[in-house]
Amino acid sequence: MPRFILLLALLSGLPISAGAAGEFAATPISLADHVAPGDIYAGVRLLGALRLSHSEINGLRLCGLSGLAWDEDAGLLYAISDQGALFHLRPVFDDQGHLAGARAIAAYPLQDASGKPVRAPFDDSEGLAIRNGDNQIQDDTELLVSFEVKPRVVRYGAKGEWRGEESLPTVLRDIRNYHDGNQALEAVTLDPRWGVLVGTETPLRSDPPGQIRIFTGSGRFWIYPLGGAPGSALVAMEALPDGSLLTLERAFVALLRPLVISLRRAELPTLGTTGTLLNVTDIAVFDSSQGWLLDNFEGLTRHRDRRFFMVSDDNCSSWQTTLLVYFELLPIAPASVSH
């Protein structure tokens, strides 16, 4: 549970709860008074945002969404919750290509090797990537889910069927190597050259502050420097067709300090070197103190071409909101500070 939710509950004197779950609804909202769908901010064009209601689908609570993946073949947006649930959503667009709504199609529990729903402490699913989602073949989709608490990457079918685990470096499998059980394998993506890539939310215990190691399954790694906002953490990443990574960072320090959400681009090396410091640039930085409606954004996926979805994790708390945002990367991002 992120610290800012706990602090809010303590200050209010109220318990943390998700409230009553009703029917699914996706309500268009504005992320700021000064922007509308189609407007450009920094290196992105904002193309709509939705507030998703607290609801139940097939008996599973739609809350705590922390990972996204787009299946072009099925026309579905997959979302996972940090309670081990997999949701099928279908986005709705207006005639300008802006996100105007969404429909809930189905929901399934992630399963363990015995075919039963995953249970604590094995259910803290965080990152989501997709294999075979755009190959014009139906029903061969495979989802890759990364976990905290019990760090691992598991392969699943589109209905949550367990299909085995991905190979990971030994250092990532031992929770004692992390600063906290809730700061483990937050980000996962599938790169056409390097295969499965995983990143931890915060640096490993043995690593310098502000530096994340992004690992391949074989153990090769590169050093990803976090952004300058205090409390920055890597929460999602998406491999891009040009060989770079689009990364999502969340920065939180205290309840009365701004929440900062950053979209950044990391250039991956073309050679098999390890330990290289990646070149990372800012694409768009959203700061709650500047009028942006933000929440705990943790999920990211590429839709089509240069368009993407990102989603916030409301921690199944009535104090937070699940926001689904649609945006486009501009062809040339504005110049910014490199690390």
HELIX and SHEET records of a PDB file:
HELIX    1   1 ARG A    3  SER A   12  1                                  10    
HELIX    2   2 THR A  170  ARG A  173  1                                   4    
HELIX    3   3 ILE A  175  ASN A  177  5                                   3    
HELIX    4   4 SER A  288  GLN A  290  5                                   3    
SHEET    1   A 3 ALA A  26  ILE A  29  0                                        
SHEET    2   A 3 VAL A  44  LEU A  52 -1                                        
SHEET    3   A 3 ILE A  40  TYR A  41 -1                                        
SHEET    1   B 5 ALA A  26  ILE A  29  0                                        
SHEET    2   B 5 VAL A  44  LEU A  52 -1                                        
SHEET    3   B 5 THR A 322  LEU A 329 -1                                        
SHEET    4   B 5 ARG A 307  SER A 312 -1                                        
SHEET    5   B 5 PHE A 297  ARG A 302 -1                                        
SHEET    1   C 2 SER A  55  ILE A  57  0                                        
SHEET    2   C 2 LEU A  60  LEU A  62 -1                                        
SHEET    1   D 4 LEU A  65  ASP A  71  0                                        
SHEET    2   D 4 LEU A  76  SER A  81 -1                                        
SHEET    3   D 4 ALA A  85  PHE A  93 -1                                        
SHEET    4   D 4 LEU A  99  PRO A 109 -1                                        
SHEET    1   E 4 SER A 125  ARG A 131  0                                        
SHEET    2   E 4 GLU A 142  PHE A 147 -1                                        
SHEET    3   E 4 VAL A 153  TYR A 156 -1                                        
SHEET    4   E 4 TRP A 162  GLU A 165 -1                                        
SHEET    1   F 5 LEU A 185  ASP A 191  0                                        
SHEET    2   F 5 GLY A 195  THR A 200 -1                                        
SHEET    3   F 5 GLN A 211  THR A 216 -1                                        
SHEET    4   F 5 PHE A 221  PRO A 225 -1                                        
SHEET    5   F 5 THR A 276  LEU A 277  1                                        
SHEET    1   G 4 SER A 232  ALA A 239  0                                        
SHEET    2   G 4 SER A 244  ALA A 251 -1                                        
SHEET    3   G 4 VAL A 260  GLU A 267 -1                                        
SHEET    4   G 4 ASN A 279  ASP A 287 -1                                        
END                                                                             
